[in-house]
Amino acid sequence: MQKALIIGITGGIGSGKSTLSNKLRAEGFFVYDSDVEARRLQNENPIIRKQLVKLFGDEIFTPQGLNRSALAKIVFGKHELLAQLNAIVHPVVREDLIKWIKSHNNEKLLFVESAILFESGFNVIVDKVILMTASEAVRLARVVKRDVICPEQVHARMAHQLPDESKISRVDFVIHSDDNQPLDPKMKNVIEELLKIVPTCQE
């Protein structure tokens, strides 16, 4: 019985994680986007909703769902509140991720995109990790363009993420996402290496 190899994709804001994930999907691979699924669960999961209302008040939710911008303002720079928020959300996302893996376990490779793979503890779920990197200037330009925000706001977000230097020794592959060099060859080289180590076992 084949068991899927689970690969984490991580990296700082603007490092190219989503670009890699989209390219992998285009190649037919399944990718779990932790941020997207966390947003969905924050709106749909009754346990999360109840605990968020208890912690932040009823006004944190609108008829459209969780007011993420208001929540971000409340927890920004407040490490204790952020830790409490993560303690509410991360266990539910983790459970959802494990269910997703089980439902796709007939695949050879499964990918999990998470900016906070190590911070959330999701790294213990994956078998291998890809770190996406890019120069600060490239990352800054990408996020300013993507989110239509000022550079100061991007720098503030960067300051709350672990630097690449602290992750490199803990990952298996590093892909430098430079806008002047195509990403596809680098991605395909990593896929080739991963396919060589896909675990198989007999029932």
C-alpha positions, 0 to 999 in steps of 0.5 A, spaced: 500 500 500 502 506 497 503 512 502 503 519 500 510 523 501 508 529 505 512 536 503 511 542 506 512 549 502 514 555 507 518 561 506 517 569 508 512 573 505 513 574 498 518 569 497 514 565 492 510 560 496 503 561 492 507 561 485 510 554 486 503 552 489 499 554 483 505 551 478 504 544 482 497 544 481 497 545 474 502 539 474 496 535 477 499 535 484 494 536 490 496 542 495 493 544 501 493 552 503 494 552 510 492 560 510 486 559 505 483 553 509 484 557 516 480 563 513 475 558 511 475 554 518 474 561 522 468 562 518 465 555 518 467 552 524 463 553 530 468 551 535 473 557 532 467 562 532 465 561 539 472 561 542 474 567 537 467 571 540 469 569 547 476 572 546 474 578 542 467 580 542 461 579 537 463 585 533 469 581 530 464 577 526 460 581 520 454 578 516 459 576 511 464 572 516 470 574 520 472 581 520 480 579 518 482 586 518 479 588 524 482 582 528 489 583 525 489 590 528 487 587 535 492 582 535 498 586 531 504 587 536 500 583 542 504 577 542 500 574 548 493 575 544 496 572 537 498 566 541 491 565 544 489 566 537 493 561 534 492 556 540 484 557 537 485 556 530 492 551 529 489 545 532 483 545 528 487 547 522 491 541 523 485 536 524 483 538 517 490 537 514 490 530 517 483 529 514 485 532 507 492 528 507 488 521 509 483 523 503 488 523 498 493 518 501 493 514 494 497 520 491 505 519 491 506 527 493 502 531 497 504 538 498 502 543 504 503 550 503 504 554 510 508 561 511 508 558 519 510 551 518 515 551 523 511 556 528 505 552 528 508 545 529 505 543 522 512 541 520 512 534 524 506 532 520 510 533 513 516 528 511 520 533 507 520 541 507 521 546 501 523 553 503 522 558 498 527 564 498 527 571 495 531 577 496 528 582 501 527 587 495 524 582 490 519 580 496 518 587 498 516 589 491 511 583 490 507 584 496 507 592 495 504 590 488 500 584 490 496 587 496 497 595 494 500 597 501 506 601 503 513 598 504 512 600 511 507 595 512 510 590 508 516 591 513 512 590 519 509 583 517 516 581 515 519 583 522 514 578 525 516 572 521 522 567 522 528 569 518 530 564 512 537 563 516 533 560 522 530 555 517 535 553 512 538 548 517 531 545 518 529 544 511 531 539 505 530 543 499 531 551 498 528 554 491 531 561 490 525 565 487 528 570 483 524 574 478 529 574 473 530 566 473 524 561 471 521 557 477 519 551 472 526 548 472 527 548 479 521 546 481 521 540 476 528 538 479 525 538 486 520 534 484 524 529 481 528 528 487 522 527 491 519 522 486 526 518 488 524 517 495 516 516 495 515 511 500 512 504 499 510 499 503 506 492 503 499 491 506 
